[in-house]
């Protein structure tokens, strides 16, 4: 053992001596809130609370109390040893069951799932034999069920976890233990979120809030509200999270004589929510308050580290360095625990951005590794080793980097911590690729990709930090894997299998982005591969944006996949896309705009013009990537014609559509709702009245206008009749932030996550989904490169087979004319939705008054184009 430690420290010393100063560590995941932002199942705090309730009646030994104290200090391995001694010495069956509960929790904290399962199974068996009837025994049973739920959720069994927590809730209610009930309800919400049951989760959390409102104890109420606020942040409801946390803070301040830990924990949570919202000023204010009242506690140190990250992001390196100098002795004085280990890792990652602190970073990580070993905390050890391996990667010490990464991966796999393992699988792939070992590197990336796919519905529930750093910690895994599959730098044409895998990876990235947008796995249920649809006249085009080039995969009916690339940097591509979008929105066509439209056409279409023509393709279906989503493909220009003059055009998030089938024109029943008057700070839309009349003149319609267009009225109409088309002519915004994606009703803005409640209740009365959702007068958020992600999000939440929406607002006669012509084509001709949109756009393009793209290019069709 001594030799191994000596070898380890020699490696660290060698690293420090030869480290290339000034290298900036590439962040794998923003670990800024390692323990503060993750809301674990509510069971751990109950170790102390329930234990204290029961000790008077059951007289547990001093050993049990010692174990609880060690657990609260996050010394889980030591707590286990003490509790195992207590278990042997305890004769009372109920006390044994309680100790087994504690043991299960401690084993779960260490990722020792088998031992945790054995302990909780034994506890439940003892309780079954004892047939608990007293309130104390019922409390132990509820605790066991709570702990079982925690274990089940951690092992990827959210349905079983939900069932366990529902049973626990029932028992807590029966014995009037409100705190336990609140905790198990919060747990239920997390299980529901993991299952993608967003509405049920929000309802459960509303029940929690209601229970807390009726609590006379301000301390309990404040603690419960803080837990609720943290969960709301976890599910992406940042505004609600902040409101609830501010209530928690107010309760503490009104009560007086507030305990410092309670106050600092609530302020830290408020800072973390403000951080997640992008409200830097408020986050800094809250973190400074925490630092002022608890400067040397772990919570105070976490706040300082978060503040350092904020300062570095704002370019205030000198202020960040001064704060680090204050923090250094305080961190050194903290006793070893998981929280202090994570703080060291987090700080080490932050320091690398200061430029001259690699030595300090390595020292912090080396200490973290040793502390984790001593605590037998494999997850914390995996983090510390992995990030130390990342430092070696940056200094190109490949052998050491690979060895440490492999050890970190082995530890993560040993405890089934997939959310940690994928990071080291990815890191290993990068290290192998850098050494020219392309085949094993590709294999490592494949495993990381597979791990991420298995985590789809669990990413947010497992580690809330991932949601804040998706672009740094998740998205690159997909893109770098695609780069390898397409034989980057090897001058080899990828095989059909590699092209198929690359296509699958980029589609998986699209789904992962939507999952991250919603904080849940949203594309579930009836999914059908597009290639199974008997529609031979459609071609699928997959642009893939890589740092140094644009790759494109083309799928033609009954033909092998084709692949072509353009040498253009991501920065240059995004610049041209922004310039083209700005030109398209001008009221006149500029030579510059046409040149830019030609350039993008050259990237995406020109290389395969001949193949498209020979294949007699009628519809181009784009699976757009990144900034390209904000461009209407119809406006691409070949020098003589716009793309829409040659093809119908549609967009889709990937190879999967929800229940695709051709539109039944004879069954069109339309619900039309719109606003013409100014509401909630938005301007009036006088041309909406003409638009609604145009729709009414072409298809049978029920109309809600202005005061009659409330969210409740919309709901009632949808519940009363199975409309096949829902047309909303109102202000709206698509954003990469779900909180800022909405459509405007008379009574309020309806956010994207509320649309599901409004539009999907029809599932209870009709098996058929909405055929078409039309959103006119909406637009993508200014300056948001990923704003069109919100458009896909709206389409998914609505559950409509197709969504027709505008990328910019058309508040003039052209919008009403285009919409009217679209419905006319749908109602009178046997055409697809994509063809109807094309014919409507061409009708404006051929009119000298409306030939400029600003009038006809804004509308895009997303989803099923049939």
ZAMARFI-830041 format. One record per residue (C-alpha): residue in one letter; z, x, y. Coordinates in steps of 0.5 Angstrom, whole numbers, padded with zeros to 4 digits, always signed. Layout:
<atoms>
AZXY/...
</atoms>
This chain:
<atoms>
X+0000+0000+0000/X+0002+0006+0005/X-0005+0009+0003/X-0009+0003+0005/X-0005+0002+0012/X-0006+0009+0013/X-0014+0008+0012/X-0014+0002+0016/X-0010+0006+0022/X-0015+0012+0021/X-0021+0007+0022/X-0018+0004+0028/X-0016+0011+0031/X-0023+0013+0030/X-0026+0007+0033/X-0022+0008+0039/X-0024+0015+0040/X-0032+0014+0039/X-0032+0007+0042/X-0038+0006+0047/X-0034+0004+0054/X-0038-0001+0058/X-0040-0005+0052/X-0039-0013+0052/X-0037-0016+0046/X-0041-0022+0044/X-0037-0028+0044/X-0037-0032+0037/X-0033-0038+0039/X-0029-0039+0045/X-0022-0039+0043/X-0019-0040+0049/X-0014-0046+0047/X-0013-0043+0040/X-0007-0047+0038/X-0006-0051+0045/X-0012-0055+0044/X-0013-0057+0037/X-0009-0063+0035/X-0007-0062+0028/X-0005-0068+0024/X+0002-0071+0027/X+0006-0069+0021/X+0009-0062+0023/X+0013-0064+0029/X+0016-0069+0024/X+0019-0064+0020/X+0025-0063+0025/X+0025-0070+0028/X+0026-0074+0021/X+0030-0068+0018/X+0035-0069+0023/X+0035-0077+0022/X+0036-0075+0015/X+0041-0070+0015/X+0047-0074+0017/X+0046-0078+0010/X+0043-0073+0005/X+0047-0067+0008/X+0042-0062+0006/X+0044-0055+0005/X+0044-0049+0011/X+0038-0047+0007/X+0034-0053+0009/X+0036-0052+0016/X+0034-0045+0016/X+0027-0047+0013/X+0026-0052+0019/X+0028-0047+0024/X+0023-0041+0021/X+0017-0047+0021/X+0018-0048+0028/X+0017-0041+0029/X+0011-0041+0025/X+0014-0036+0020/X+0011-0041+0015/X+0011-0036+0009/X+0019-0034+0010/X+0020-0042+0011/X+0017-0043+0004/X+0022-0038+0001/X+0028-0041+0004/X+0026-0048+0002/X+0024-0046-0005/X+0031-0043-0006/X+0034-0050-0003/X+0029-0054-0008/X+0033-0050-0014/X+0040-0051-0011/X+0039-0059-0009/X+0040-0064-0014/X+0039-0070-0010/X+0032-0073-0012/X+0031-0076-0005/X+0033-0069-0002/X+0028-0065-0007/X+0023-0070-0005/X+0024-0068+0003/X+0024-0061+0001/X+0017-0061-0003/X+0015-0065+0003/X+0016-0059+0008/X+0014-0054+0003/X+0007-0058+0003/X+0006-0057+0010/X+0008-0050+0010/X+0003-0049+0005/X-0002-0053+0009/X-0001-0048+0015/X-0003-0042+0011/X-0009-0045+0007/X-0006-0045+0000/X-0009-0052-0001/X-0007-0052-0009/X+0000-0050-0008/X+0001-0056-0002/X-0002-0061-0007/X+0002-0059-0012/X+0008-0060-0008/X+0006-0067-0005/X+0004-0069-0012/X+0011-0067-0014/X+0015-0071-0008/X+0011-0077-0009/X+0012-0077-0016/X+0020-0076-0015/X+0020-0082-0010/X+0016-0086-0015/X+0021-0085-0020/X+0027-0086-0015/X+0024-0093-0013/X+0026-0092-0006/X+0029-0098-0002/X+0033-0095+0003/X+0031-0094+0010/X+0032-0087+0009/X+0028-0086+0002/X+0023-0090+0006/X+0022-0085+0011/X+0021-0080+0006/X+0016-0083+0003/X+0012-0085+0009/X+0013-0077+0011/X+0010-0075+0004/X+0004-0080+0005/X+0003-0077+0012/X+0003-0070+0009/X-0002-0072+0004/X-0006-0075+0009/X-0006-0068+0012/X-0008-0065+0006/X-0014-0070+0004/X-0017-0069+0011/X-0016-0061+0011/X-0020-0061+0004/X-0026-0066+0007/X-0023-0073+0004/X-0023-0077+0010/X-0023-0084+0007/X-0017-0082+0003/X-0013-0079+0009/X-0014-0085+0012/X-0012-0089+0007/X-0005-0085+0006/X-0004-0085+0014/X-0005-0093+0014/X+0000-0094+0008/X+0005-0089+0012/X+0004-0093+0018/X+0006-0100+0014/X+0012-0096+0012/X+0014-0094+0019/X+0013-0101+0022/X+0017-0104+0016/X+0023-0099+0018/X+0022-0100+0025/X+0021-0092+0026/X+0016-0092+0032/X+0015-0085+0033/X+0013-0084+0026/X+0008-0090+0027/X+0005-0087+0033/X+0004-0081+0029/X+0001-0084+0023/X-0004-0088+0028/X-0006-0082+0032/X-0007-0079+0025/X-0011-0085+0023/X-0016-0084+0029/X-0017-0077+0027/X-0019-0079+0020/X-0024-0085+0023/X-0027-0080+0028/X-0029-0075+0022/X-0032-0081+0019/X-0036-0082+0025/X-0032-0089+0026/X-0032-0088+0033/X-0030-0095+0036/X-0025-0096+0030/X-0022-0089+0033/X-0022-0092+0040/X-0019-0098+0038/X-0013-0095+0034/X-0012-0090+0040/X-0011-0096+0044/X-0006-0099+0039/X-0002-0092+0040/X-0002-0093+0048/X+0000-0100+0047/X+0006-0098+0043/X+0008-0093+0048/X+0007-0097+0054/X+0013-0101+0050/X+0017-0095+0049/X+0024-0095+0053/X+0025-0088+0052/X+0021-0084+0057/X+0022-0077+0053/X+0019-0080+0047/X+0013-0084+0051/X+0011-0078+0055/X+0011-0074+0048/X+0007-0079+0045/X+0002-0080+0051/X+0001-0072+0051/X-0001-0073+0043/X-0006-0078+0045/X-0009-0075+0051/X-0010-0069+0047/X-0014-0073+0041/X-0018-0076+0047/X-0020-0069+0049/X-0022-0068+0042/X-0026-0074+0041/X-0030-0072+0048/X-0026-0078+0052/X-0025-0073+0058/X-0023-0078+0063/X-0019-0082+0059/X-0015-0076+0056/X-0014-0074+0063/X-0011-0080+0065/X-0006-0081+0059/X-0004-0074+0060/X-0003-0075+0068/X+0002-0081+0066/X+0005-0077+0061/X+0007-0072+0067/X+0009-0077+0071/X+0014-0080+0066/X+0017-0073+0066/X+0017-0072+0073/X+0021-0079+0074/X+0026-0078+0069/X+0029-0071+0072/X+0032-0066+0068/X+0026-0065+0064/X+0026-0059+0059/X+0021-0054+0061/X+0017-0054+0054/X+0016-0061+0055/X+0013-0060+0062/X+0009-0054+0061/X+0006-0057+0054/X+0004-0063+0058/X+0001-0058+0064/X-0002-0054+0059/X-0006-0060+0056/X-0008-0062+0063/X-0011-0056+0064/X-0015-0056+0058/X-0018-0062+0059/X-0020-0060+0066/X-0023-0054+0063/X-0027-0058+0058/X-0029-0063+0064/X-0032-0057+0068/X-0026-0058+0073/X-0025-0050+0074/X-0020-0051+0081/X-0016-0057+0077/X-0015-0052+0071/X-0013-0046+0075/X-0008-0050+0078/X-0005-0053+0072/X-0005-0046+0069/X-0001-0043+0075/X+0004-0049+0074/X+0005-0047+0067/X+0006-0040+0069/X+0011-0041+0074/X+0015-0045+0070/X+0015-0042+0063/X+0012-0035+0065/X+0014-0031+0058/X+0014-0037+0053/X+0008-0037+0049/X+0005-0043+0052/X+0006-0039+0059/X+0002-0034+0056/X-0004-0039+0053/X-0004-0041+0060/X-0005-0034+0063/X-0011-0033+0058/X-0014-0039+0059/X-0014-0037+0067/X-0017-0030+0065/X-0023-0034+0062/X-0024-0038+0068/X-0023-0032+0072/X-0028-0028+0068/X-0033-0034+0068/X-0033-0035+0075/X-0034-0027+0076/X-0027-0026+0079/X-0026-0020+0074/X-0021-0016+0079/X-0017-0022+0079/X-0017-0023+0072/X-0015-0016+0071/X-0009-0016+0075/X-0007-0022+0071/X-0008-0019+0065/X-0003-0013+0067/X+0002-0018+0069/X+0001-0021+0062/X+0001-0015+0058/X+0009-0014+0057/X+0010-0021+0056/X+0006-0021+0050/X+0009-0015+0047/X+0016-0018+0048/X+0014-0025+0044/X+0016-0025+0036/X+0011-0025+0031/X+0008-0032+0030/X+0001-0035+0029/X+0001-0037+0036/X+0002-0030+0038/X-0003-0028+0033/X-0008-0032+0036/X-0006-0031+0043/X-0008-0023+0042/X-0014-0025+0039/X-0016-0029+0045/X-0014-0024+0050/X-0018-0019+0046/X-0024-0023+0046/X-0023-0024+0054/X-0022-0017+0055/X-0028-0014+0053/X-0032-0018+0058/X-0028-0014+0063/X-0032-0008+0061/X-0027-0002+0060/X-0022-0005+0056/X-0025-0004+0049/X-0019+0000+0047/X-0014-0005+0049/X-0018-0010+0045/X-0018-0006+0039/X-0011-0005+0039/X-0009-0012+0040/X-0013-0014+0034/X-0010-0008+0030/X-0003-0011+0032/X-0005-0018+0030/X-0008-0016+0023/X-0001-0013+0022/X+0003-0019+0024/X-0002-0024+0020/X-0001-0019+0014/X+0007-0019+0015/X+0007-0027+0016/X+0002-0028+0010/X-0002-0032+0014/X-0009-0031+0011/X-0013-0035+0017/X-0010-0031+0022/X-0011-0025+0019/X-0018-0027+0018/X-0019-0029+0025/X-0016-0022+0027/X-0020-0018+0022/X-0027-0021+0024/X-0026-0020+0031/X-0025-0013+0030/X-0031-0013+0025/X-0035-0016+0031/X-0032-0010+0036/X-0035-0005+0031/X-0042-0009+0031/X-0042-0008+0038/X-0041+0000+0038/X-0046+0000+0032/X-0041+0003+0027/X-0044-0001+0021/X-0041+0001+0015/X-0034-0001+0018/X-0036-0007+0022/X-0039-0009+0015/X-0033-0008+0011/X-0028-0011+0016/X-0033-0017+0016/X-0033-0018+0009/X-0026-0018+0008/X-0025-0023+0014/X-0030-0027+0010/X-0026-0026+0003/X-0020-0029+0006/X-0023-0035+0010/X-0026-0037+0003/X-0020-0036-0001/X-0017-0041+0003/X-0023-0046+0004/X-0023-0045+0011/X-0031-0046+0012/X-0030-0047+0020/X-0028-0040+0020/X-0032-0037+0014/X-0039-0039+0017/X-0037-0035+0023/X-0036-0028+0019/X-0042-0030+0014/X-0046-0031+0021/X-0043-0024+0023/X-0045-0021+0017/X-0052-0023+0017/X-0053-0020+0024/X-0050-0013+0022/X-0055-0013+0016/X-0061-0015+0020/X-0059-0009+0025/X-0059-0004+0019/X-0066-0007+0017/X-0063-0010+0011/X-0068-0017+0012/X-0067-0020+0005/X-0059-0020+0005/X-0059-0021+0012/X-0063-0028+0011/X-0059-0029+0005/X-0052-0029+0009/X-0056-0033+0015/X-0057-0038+0009/X-0050-0039+0007/X-0048-0039+0014/X-0053-0045+0015/X-0051-0049+0009/X-0043-0048+0011/X-0045-0051+0018/X-0049-0057+0015/X-0043-0058+0010/X-0038-0058+0016/X-0043-0063+0020/X-0038-0069+0021/X-0032-0064+0021/X-0033-0059+0026/X-0030-0063+0032/X-0024-0065+0027/X-0023-0058+0024/X-0023-0054+0031/X-0024-0057+0037/X-0026-0051+0041/X-0033-0051+0037/X-0034-0057+0042/X-0033-0053+0048/X-0038-0047+0046/X-0043-0050+0041/X-0049-0046+0045/X-0045-0040+0044/X-0042-0041+0037/X-0046-0046+0033/X-0053-0046+0036/X-0055-0039+0035/X-0054-0039+0028/X-0059-0044+0027/X-0064-0040+0032/X-0063-0033+0029/X-0064-0036+0022/X-0071-0039+0024/X-0073-0032+0027/X-0071-0029+0020/X-0075-0034+0016/X-0081-0033+0021/X-0081-0026+0019/X-0079-0023+0026/X-0082-0016+0027/X-0085-0016+0020/X-0092-0017+0022/X-0092-0022+0016/X-0094-0029+0016/X-0089-0033+0013/X-0089-0037+0007/X-0090-0045+0006/X-0083-0044+0003/X-0080-0041+0009/X-0084-0045+0014/X-0081-0051+0011/X-0074-0048+0011/X-0075-0046+0018/X-0077-0054+0020/X-0071-0056+0016/X-0066-0051+0020/X-0069-0053+0027/X-0068-0061+0025/X-0061-0059+0023/X-0060-0056+0030/X-0063-0063+0033/X-0058-0067+0029/X-0052-0062+0030/X-0053-0062+0038/X-0053-0070+0037/X-0046-0069+0033/X-0044-0065+0039/X-0046-0069+0044/X-0042-0075+0041/X-0036-0071+0038/X-0038-0074+0031/X-0043-0075+0026/X-0048-0080+0029/X-0054-0080+0024/X-0051-0083+0018/X-0054-0089+0014/X-0061-0091+0013/X-0065-0085+0014/X-0072-0084+0011/X-0077-0078+0011/X-0082-0079+0016/X-0087-0076+0011/X-0086-0081+0006/X-0089-0086+0011/X-0096-0088+0010/X-0098-0086+0016/X-0104-0081+0015/X-0106-0081+0023/X-0100-0077+0026/X-0099-0070+0026/X-0092-0067+0027/X-0091-0061+0032/X-0084-0057+0032/X-0084-0052+0038/X-0078-0047+0037/X-0075-0043+0043/X-0073-0036+0041/X-0071-0031+0046/X-0077-0027+0046/X-0082-0032+0044/X-0084-0039+0043/X-0086-0041+0036/X-0089-0047+0033/X-0090-0051+0027/X-0095-0056+0026/X-0095-0061+0020/X-0102-0065+0019/X-0102-0070+0014/X-0104-0068+0007/X-0104-0061+0009/X-0100-0054+0009/X-0096-0053+0015/X-0099-0048+0020/X-0095-0043+0024/X-0097-0040+0031/X-0093-0036+0037/X-0093-0035+0044/X-0090-0028+0047/X-0086-0032+0053/X-0079-0031+0054/X-0074-0036+0054/X-0072-0035+0061/X-0080-0035+0063/X-0081-0041+0059/X-0075-0045+0062/X-0077-0043+0069/X-0084-0046+0068/X-0082-0052+0065/X-0077-0054+0071/X-0083-0052+0076/X-0088-0057+0072/X-0083-0062+0072/X-0082-0062+0079/X-0089-0062+0080/X-0090-0068+0076/X-0085-0072+0080/X-0089-0071+0087/X-0093-0077+0089/X-0100-0073+0089/X-0103-0068+0084/X-0102-0060+0086/X-0107-0055+0083/X-0100-0051+0082/X-0098-0057+0078/X-0104-0057+0074/X-0104-0050+0072/X-0097-0050+0070/X-0099-0056+0065/X-0105-0052+0063/X-0100-0046+0061/X-0096-0051+0057/X-0102-0054+0053/X-0104-0047+0052/X-0097-0046+0048/X-0097-0052+0044/X-0104-0055+0043/X-0109-0050+0044/X-0108-0046+0038/X-0109-0052+0034/X-0114-0056+0038/X-0120-0055+0032/X-0115-0057+0027/X-0112-0063+0030/X-0119-0066+0032/X-0122-0065+0024/X-0116-0068+0022/X-0118-0075+0026/X-0110-0075+0028/X-0109-0081+0033/X-0101-0079+0034/X-0098-0073+0036/X-0090-0073+0034/X-0086-0068+0038/X-0080-0065+0035/X-0078-0062+0042/X-0073-0056+0043/X-0069-0054+0049/X-0072-0055+0056/X-0078-0058+0053/X-0075-0064+0052/X-0075-0066+0059/X-0082-0065+0060/X-0087-0071+0058/X-0092-0069+0053/X-0097-0074+0056/X-0098-0070+0062/X-0100-0063+0059/X-0107-0061+0061/X-0113-0058+0058/X-0117-0056+0064/X-0121-0063+0064/X-0116-0068+0061/X-0109-0070+0060/X-0106-0070+0053/X-0105-0078+0053/X-0113-0079+0054/X-0114-0076+0047/X-0108-0078+0043/X-0102-0083+0043/X-0095-0079+0044/X-0088-0080+0041/X-0082-0076+0040/X-0077-0076+0035/X-0070-0072+0033/X-0073-0070+0027/X-0076-0072+0020/X-0071-0078+0019/X-0072-0084+0023/X-0068-0091+0022/X-0071-0096+0018/X-0078-0095+0020/X-0084-0100+0019/X-0089-0103+0023/X-0087-0108+0029/X-0088-0115+0028/X-0092-0117+0034/X-0092-0125+0032/X-0084-0124+0032/X-0083-0121+0039/X-0076-0124+0042/X-0074-0121+0048/X-0068-0120+0052/X-0069-0118+0059/X-0063-0115+0064/X-0064-0112+0071/X-0061-0111+0077/X-0065-0111+0084/X-0058-0111+0088/X-0054-0104+0090/X-0048-0104+0086/X-0043-0098+0085/X-0046-0094+0090/X-0053-0094+0087/X-0059-0096+0091/X-0062-0103+0090/X-0068-0104+0086/X-0073-0109+0089/X-0079-0108+0084/X-0074-0110+0078/X-0076-0117+0080/X-0083-0116+0079/X-0082-0112+0073/X-0078-0118+0070/X-0083-0123+0071/X-0089-0118+0068/X-0085-0118+0062/X-0083-0126+0062/X-0091-0127+0063/X-0093-0123+0057/X-0087-0124+0051/X-0082-0130+0050/X-0076-0128+0054/X-0068-0129+0056/X-0067-0126+0063/X-0060-0124+0066/X-0061-0122+0073/X-0056-0119+0078/X-0049-0123+0077/X-0051-0125+0071/X-0052-0118+0068/X-0045-0116+0066/X-0043-0113+0060/X-0040-0119+0057/X-0046-0123+0058/X-0051-0118+0055/X-0046-0118+0049/X-0046-0126+0048/X-0054-0126+0049/X-0054-0121+0043/X-0049-0125+0039/X-0053-0131+0040/X-0060-0129+0038/X-0063-0124+0034/X-0067-0121+0039/X-0072-0116+0037/X-0073-0113+0044/X-0068-0111+0049/X-0071-0109+0056/X-0066-0106+0061/X-0069-0105+0068/X-0063-0102+0072/X-0060-0095+0074/X-0058-0090+0069/X-0058-0083+0067/X-0059-0079+0061/X-0054-0072+0061/X-0052-0067+0056/X-0045-0070+0057/X-0044-0076+0054/X-0039-0078+0059/X-0044-0078+0064/X-0050-0082+0060/X-0050-0089+0062/X-0054-0095+0064/X-0051-0100+0070/X-0049-0107+0069/X-0047-0111+0075/X-0040-0110+0073/X-0039-0103+0071/X-0043-0097+0068/X-0044-0098+0061/X-0043-0091+0058/X-0047-0088+0052/X-0041-0089+0047/X-0040-0096+0049/X-0047-0098+0048/X-0046-0098+0040/X-0041-0104+0041/X-0046-0108+0046/X-0052-0107+0042/X-0050-0106+0035/X-0045-0112+0034/X-0051-0116+0032/X-0051-0112+0025/X-0046-0117+0023/X-0050-0123+0024/X-0057-0120+0023/X-0059-0115+0018/X-0065-0113+0022/X-0064-0107+0028/X-0067-0108+0035/X-0074-0106+0034/X-0075-0103+0041/X-0070-0102+0047/X-0073-0101+0054/X-0070-0097+0059/X-0073-0097+0066/X-0071-0094+0072/X-0067-0089+0068/X-0067-0082+0070/X-0065-0075+0067/X-0059-0072+0071/X-0061-0067+0076/X-0061-0059+0074/X-0059-0061+0067/X-0063-0057+0062/X-0061-0061+0056/X-0061-0068+0060/X-0066-0071+0055/X-0061-0070+0050/X-0057-0076+0053/X-0064-0080+0052/X-0063-0079+0044/X-0056-0080+0044/X-0057-0087+0047/X-0063-0088+0042/X-0058-0087+0037/X-0052-0091+0039/X-0057-0097+0040/X-0059-0097+0033/X-0066-0099+0036/X-0072-0097+0031/X-0075-0094+0038/X-0073-0093+0045/X-0078-0093+0051/X-0075-0090+0057/X-0077-0086+0063/X-0075-0079+0065/X-0075-0081+0072/X-0074-0087+0076/X-0080-0091+0078/X-0078-0095+0084/X-0085-0098+0086/X-0090-0103+0083/X-0093-0098+0078/X-0087-0098+0074/X-0087-0106+0074/X-0095-0105+0072/X-0094-0100+0067/X-0089-0104+0063/X-0093-0111+0064/X-0099-0107+0061/X-0095-0104+0055/X-0092-0111+0053/X-0099-0114+0054/X-0102-0109+0049/X-0096-0110+0044/X-0097-0118+0044/X-0104-0119+0044/X-0107-0113+0040/X-0105-0110+0033/X-0103-0103+0036/X-0097-0099+0034/X-0092-0098+0040/X-0094-0091+0041/X-0101-0094+0042/X-0099-0099+0047/X-0095-0094+0051/X-0102-0090+0051/X-0106-0096+0053/X-0101-0098+0059/X-0101-0090+0061/X-0109-0090+0061/X-0109-0097+0065/X-0106-0093+0071/X-0109-0086+0070/X-0116-0090+0071/X-0114-0093+0077/X-0115-0089+0083/X-0108-0091+0087/X-0104-0089+0081/X-0108-0083+0077/X-0102-0078+0079/X-0097-0077+0073/X-0091-0079+0077/X-0094-0086+0076/X-0095-0086+0069/X-0092-0080+0065/X-0085-0081+0066/X-0084-0086+0060/X-0083-0083+0053/X-0083-0086+0046/X-0077-0084+0042/X-0076-0086+0035/X-0081-0090+0030/X-0088-0090+0033/X-0091-0095+0029/
</atoms>
